[in-house]
Each structure stands twice: as structure tokens, then as C-alpha cells.
Amino acid sequence: MDEIIGGLVRAVELILTLNPEVVQVTFRSLGISVTSVLLASTINIPLGGLIHFSDFRGKRALVNLIHTLYSLPTVTVGLLVYLLISRSGPLGWLDLLFNPAGMVLGQAILITPIMLGLTITALDAISRDIRDTTMSLGASEMQSLRAIAREAQPALVSAVLLGFGRALSEVGVAMMIGGNIRGHTRVLTTAISLETSMGNLELSLALGIILLSISLLVNLAMSLSQRR
Amino acid sequence: MAILELQGIGLYRGQSWILREIDLEIARGEILGIIGPTGAGKTSLLRVIDLLEEPGKGRLWFDGKDMADRAHRLEGRRRMSMVFQRPAMLRGSVWDNVSYGLRIRKTAEPVIEEMVADLLKQVGLAGYRNRRASTLSGGEVQRVALARAMACRPDVLLLDEPTANLDPRTSQRIEGLISRCHDICMTIVISTHDLSQALHMSDRVAVMMDGRIAQIGRPDEIMEQPANQDVAAFLRAGNWNRRGG
């Protein structure tokens, strides 16, 4: 028990004194996860809209598949992306392995199902009513689409924040694609994993507190966006 | 001259014909009541008239223009407004909702301000300008939806069960507003379960059965000479609210 309390005190000290290692790892984690969420949002929100508004054979099966992939294991994505970007893989020439850019790609793929599925669900929930309402008030197709996007905004913000939470807290992709290289690809989750295995509990706890605080902030932002 | 003309309209949904061979002419400034049992196709007919559904068969002319021509559809929709049975409120305030139709028509801001304030007064919601639409009660939502539809100054106002699930006082207020719309020469098509409401408000009544118009005529004609036994049975068993039919 003393060890845990001592560790917590030291962890808080490390955060308050802005320990360079802690700061560096935190900002790298945030940078990679934010970039991966931006990449995934740019692709998946319009793609979700396209799937929602299109009628095609197998649409229901596709949506079911997307929902199933919500719980895609991070190590599976890590393995898949590893095979894609390893030197002998089809994207080997991009030199993404053990680079932050590779981690961004891996995390973006990891959160794709959740962002795609939540976008489709958000549009399903409001689309018909809002389309009917706006069209019956004289909106053009484009004005109606804009109104639907505006109505879906809180749910889309939640999708983005959930994606960010999953990207930030995952360890499989970060470890397999990034390689946990100090000063280069080490992020909060891989650093916690490594420092714990080395018995450096204070640093692990400090990083864990930061990770938890960011998650809390994300949750707070999510409930605020839903309340509006 | 008829403002709306439907010829041989058929609507196919979910492996069956919801509307069959609908021929209908609606005169400018008329109030047409549509009555019929649940599932008769009343709402679908309003949706087809409002150009929200494309009929599988038949043609629809609005003010002499064929609505099958895509070039006329937006103009047609902009001259009609529909109030749904369960109106959806847009995110934002009451003002955001009532002004929506005007904003998408790029109406000048001072005109919007004036019209919205006037409409909110008419529907008895003058103090609700900044109230979040999501916090309104059922009756308030219905009144905001009516103000929102009236703001567009439509030639044709389509009302789908506008007083369903409302208390008698709110229903009467809504009926008063509908009469006021009629006074300024709006054509009104109102679908209702409330037979007494349909008969007392409408210039003509259409009785729908099984996706067809079984009978259309003046309220007294419908009451005195039902076209067939089904219509007579429906009128006998119908919902006679308040006015005691």
C-alpha cells in the first residue's frame, strides 16, 4: 500500500514539475491520436453519409459488418498494418514502419468501424424526419442535407470523441507499428507498459494519471456536446 | 381553376399499392378534408401532394405545372408547406424553427424578425422566441410547426392530423389558426381522424378507403348520401369529437 501511495505522490510531482519525459510522451500521444482522428473523420464521416444516403444491395450486411468490427482487436489491426507497411509489404516503400506516420495510419484504421458506424447511426436517427421537415418548408436537396448535417452534429462530435478515446488508449497498434522507440514513437500507453515491466511505477502512474485525465476530459466534452 | 390536380396517382411501397388511381382536383382557396380509417392512405396522399414521395403512377399538376418535371419541383415545394402529425423540431430555438423557411429563401433579416414575431403572437407563443425547441410540450410543438409552415406564406397548406393527441382547448386554438389561414386565401388540405372537425371545417370532404378515394363531396352530401356501405359504416363508427356530430 505504501508503495502505491508513494508512487502516486511521486507521479503527481513528475506531472507538476513538467518532467520532460512525461511532457514529451504526452504531447506525442496527443499529436498522433489527434492526427489519426482527423484522418479517420475526413474519410469516414462523408463515407458514412454516402452509405446512409445510398441504396444498394448488401447495405444491411455492410452495416452489420461495420458494427461487428467495433470491437476489432488492436493487435489484429497492428498485425494487418504491419504486413501492409513492412519492407516486403505492398506499402513498404512508404517507410512507415516504426514511424509516427505508420501509427497514425494504424490508429485511423482501428477507429474506422466505430466512426463509420456511429455516423450511419446518427444519420439514421434523424435523417427522414429532418429531410421531410426541411423539404416541406421549401429547402432544396442541398439545403436539406446541410440541415441534416447540422442536426447530426452532436452525435457526430460524439463519434469523433469516441474515436479519439479509442485511439489514445490503444496499445496494440502503437507497440507493433511504432515499436515504442524512445524519443520517436513512444506514447503514453506503450510507455506505461514498458515502465511497469521495468518496475518504474512512479513514471507509469504519472502517465496513467495523465491518460485517465484526458479520457475524463473527452467524456466531459462528449456529454457537453450531447446536452447542447 | 384548380391549384392542384392529381390524375391516376398510384404509390407502391412495401410490396403493395398504398394509393390507387387517385383522381383529385383541389380549387384555389378551398379547404379539403380527408377522412378515412387508419391505413387508408391519407398521410401518403399528403406526402405525394407535398412532393415528398414520387408516385409510381399518375401525374400531379401544381398551378398548371407538371410536377414530374424536375425543374418545377422546387418551385412547387416552395409554394406548399406541410405540418406533420408529429412535427420534428430543428435543433435550436423557437425563432430558429419558425424562421427556417424564410432564411432558406434568403428573406431580409428585418422582414424575418417582423414576420416571426407576428406569427409567434398569432399562435400564442410570443414569449417563446428564445426557448429551446426541444423543451416544448406537444401542443406547443404543434403550434410552432404551424407557425413555421405559415411563415413561408404557402399557397397550399397541408395538415396531417393537426389536432391529434391535443387537449380540446389547444385543438380549438389550432382550428382558429387554420381558419385564419383560410381567410387569407390559402388552400388547405387537412387529414383528420376527427369526423366532426373535417365536416365542420371543410368545403369538401374526401373519404379514403384502401388507398382510393371512395367518395368526395360537400360535407352534407357525404353525410346524407354515402357512396357505398363501407363509407356509411365508417361514418357511423367514426370519431365524433366535441361537436357531438
Interface residues (C-beta under 8 A of the other chain):
Chain A: I126 D129 I130 D132 T133 T134 M135 S136 L137 G138 A139 S140 Q143 A147 R150 E151 Q153 P154
Chain B: R47 D50 L51 L52 L74 R77 R78 M80 S81 M82 F84 P87 A88 L90 R91 Y100 G101 I104 R105 R148 A149 C152 L158
